[in-house]
Amino acid sequence: MVLGSRRAHGRTWLKVRLPTRPNGGSGWIPRDRVQLRRSPRYLVIDRSRRILKVYGRGGRRIARFRVVVGAPGTPTPIGLFALYDRVRQADRRGFIGPWAVPLTAHSNQLRRYDGGPGLVALHGRAGASFLDPLGSARSHGCVRMNNSRIRQIIKIQKGTAVLIRP
């Protein structure tokens, strides 16, 4: 996600959101080293209402659905992030369902989780994760949704803004 631009030393530099700690980190990259695309969409996650909304052109809401957010001890972090990747799961019937979409967000409580760096992701549900109903706050910080919904999210381009509100 591009946050700004600046011209220096005969080059255009872009300030971009980084998937690093602490959350909200940014860095500068040369404009001529990347290919940019505009995303007509953005996502807003309301932790208190446990709702994810997808917006399209002109700020028109195109989807709204209930999600599972982080538990009180491992809350989903708030802030402005971006869709970072799409990861098809080897076992689509595993705990996180068929897809995970990591964000540029990291857990503020868990330095590492399940062998990884504690990235927060949007993902589906399967197996034991069905024990946590949609609309609850029971995850380790990730945002869980029905598998049909995560299949919609994976179609949204990487770098798309994700605002997580308290």
Stockholm file with secondary structure:
# STOCKHOLM 1.0

chainA/1-166         MVLGSRRAHGRTWLKVRLPTRPNGGSGWIPRDRVQLRRSPRYLVIDRSRRILKVYGRGGRRIARFRVVVGAPGTPTPIGLFALYDRVRQADRRGFIGPWAVPLTAHSNQLRRYDGGPGLVALHGRAGASFLDPLGSARSHGCVRMNNSRIRQIIKIQKGTAVLIRP
#=GR chainA/1-166 SS CEEEEEEETTEEEEEEECSCTTTTCEEEEEGGGSCCCCCSCEEEEETTTTEEEEECGGGCEEEEEECBEECTTSCCCCEEEEBCCCEECSCTTSTTCSEEEEEEEECSSCSCBTTBCCEEEEECCCGGGGGSCTTCEEESSCEECCHHHHHHHTTSCTTCEEEEEC
#=GC SS_cons         CEEEEEEETTEEEEEEECSCTTTTCEEEEEGGGSCCCCCSCEEEEETTTTEEEEECGGGCEEEEEECBEECTTSCCCCEEEEBCCCEECSCTTSTTCSEEEEEEEECSSCSCBTTBCCEEEEECCCGGGGGSCTTCEEESSCEECCHHHHHHHTTSCTTCEEEEEC
//
